[in-house]
């Protein structure tokens, strides 16, 4: 027996839930299938919960466009739904004279993305804001913030369910067939079923490639390789040394080991980049060895032995070690030829910030199909 619905969203992380909300609001009968026993167990709950301003990404990239648009949409959504958040602000720092030119280039790139609120600070002014900070110059991003991502996901799910969407937990997609009257998905779990829909959105995060590969009718050439980048975070005892987020200049593979705060006022340092073959969230104490020099470039008072393991996240990268960062990949039927199928690959940072704008973008692709 085949159960039919209009739309299926695979994955109940923040991206899947945002898309399901928009589909349900547009009147689609929507089912969300999630392999885990609760929502948001992977990327959405293993990150620093930062709302980015849109500074780092190449002009006109999906990351730049969706981050800048998504930031304002998300701040409005949080205010309207009572979701804990704050525009805590961020300083991006140049720690020596050679980095000042790079910092100026970053400011120019951000302006090209539509980020118009950055302020240039000399080292003395930056230290006046953050006395523990060492730098030669800094960019102040007042619209960078932090959020309670779990509360956001619950709100998105509530909105979707209010419009008739249904969430099925412990329901892993085991395969599918594209063609005919729609896309049929074989969904496992305690009560395996086959679901058929005209629209299927693959927002499975770390499993997006595996889900795509299991769908007969989708040519494998459209599925990009997946690289798992684990980011480890460490905390230190005592009161946080900064009242804002502190970021070094970004490197080729990451934004660097930065200082962030959560909604409870706790501070953490991270992430590093550890290329792994499988998902695991353990943090080995030895990873701290590489943190001290990186952190002391902007926080020289960090004491020996001050760091202890906190948490880790794993991101679905589309580039491997040594390669330049790649953009989000959001495929519609125009890209791969499978009617009704949307694939989302490499949705990592700034995915949280982009979530509501990204959902609007996906629905727009369906309307154009």
Rosetta blueprint (number, residue, H / E / L):
1 X L
2 X E
3 X E
4 X E
5 X E
6 X E
7 X E
8 X E
9 X E
10 X E
11 X L
12 X L
13 X L
14 X H
15 X H
16 X H
17 X H
18 X H
19 X H
20 X H
21 X H
22 X H
23 X H
24 X H
25 X H
26 X L
27 X L
28 X L
29 X L
30 X E
31 X E
32 X E
33 X E
34 X L
35 X L
36 X L
37 X L
38 X L
39 X L
40 X L
41 X L
42 X L
43 X H
44 X H
45 X H
46 X L
47 X L
48 X L
49 X L
50 X E
51 X E
52 X L
53 X L
54 X L
55 X L
56 X L
57 X L
58 X L
59 X L
60 X L
61 X L
62 X H
63 X H
64 X H
65 X H
66 X H
67 X H
68 X H
69 X H
70 X H
71 X H
72 X H
73 X H
74 X H
75 X H
76 X H
77 X H
78 X H
79 X H
80 X H
81 X H
82 X L
83 X L
84 X L
85 X E
86 X E
87 X L
88 X L
89 X L
90 X E
91 X E
92 X E
93 X E
94 X E
95 X L
96 X L
97 X H
98 X H
99 X H
100 X H
101 X H
102 X H
103 X H
104 X H
105 X H
106 X H
107 X H
108 X H
109 X H
110 X H
111 X H
112 X H
113 X L
114 X L
115 X L
116 X L
117 X L
118 X L
119 X E
120 X E
121 X E
122 X E
123 X H
124 X H
125 X H
126 X H
127 X H
128 X H
129 X H
130 X L
131 X L
132 X L
133 X L
134 X L
135 X L
136 X L
137 X E
138 X E
139 X E
140 X E
141 X E
142 X L
143 X L
144 X L
145 X E
146 X E
147 X E
148 X L
149 X H
150 X H
151 X H
152 X H
153 X H
154 X H
155 X H
156 X H
157 X H
158 X H
159 X H
160 X H
161 X H
162 X H
163 X L
164 X L
165 X L
166 X E
167 X E
168 X E
169 X L
170 X L
171 X L
172 X L
173 X E
174 X E
175 X E
176 X E
177 X E
178 X E
179 X E
180 X L
181 X L
182 X E
183 X E
184 X E
185 X E
186 X E
187 X E
188 X L
189 X L
190 X L
191 X L
192 X L
193 X E
194 X E
195 X E
196 X E
197 X E
198 X E
199 X E
200 X E
201 X E
202 X E
203 X L
204 X L
205 X H
206 X H
207 X H
208 X H
209 X H
210 X H
211 X H
212 X H
213 X H
214 X L
215 X E
216 X E
217 X L
218 X L
219 X L
220 X H
221 X H
222 X H
223 X L
224 X L
225 X L
226 X L
227 X E
228 X E
229 X E
230 X E
231 X E
232 X E
233 X E
234 X E
235 X E
236 X E
237 X L
238 X L
239 X L
240 X L
241 X L
242 X L
243 X L
244 X L
245 X E
246 X E
247 X E
248 X E
249 X L
250 X L
251 X L
252 X L
253 X L
254 X L
255 X L
256 X L
257 X L
258 X E
259 X E
260 X E
261 X E
262 X L
263 X L
264 X L
265 X L
266 X L
267 X E
268 X E
269 X E
270 X E
271 X L
272 X L
273 X L
274 X E
275 X E
276 X E
277 X L
278 X L
279 X L
280 X L
281 X L
282 X L
283 X L
284 X L
285 X H
286 X H
287 X H
288 X H
289 X H
290 X H
291 X H
292 X H
293 X H
294 X H
295 X H
296 X H
297 X L
298 X L
299 X L
300 X L
301 X L
302 X L
303 X L
304 X L
305 X L
306 X L
307 X E
308 X E
309 X E
310 X E
311 X E
312 X E
313 X E
314 X E
315 X E
316 X E
317 X E
318 X L
319 X L
320 X L
321 X L
322 X L
323 X L
324 X L
325 X L
326 X L
327 X L
328 X L
329 X E
330 X E
331 X E
332 X L
333 X H
334 X H
335 X H
336 X H
337 X L
338 X L
339 X L
340 X L
341 X E
342 X E
343 X E
344 X E
345 X E
346 X L
347 X L
348 X L
349 X L
350 X L
351 X H
352 X H
353 X H
354 X H
355 X H
356 X H
357 X H
358 X H
359 X H
360 X H
361 X H
362 X H
363 X H
364 X H
365 X H
366 X H
367 X H
368 X H
369 X L
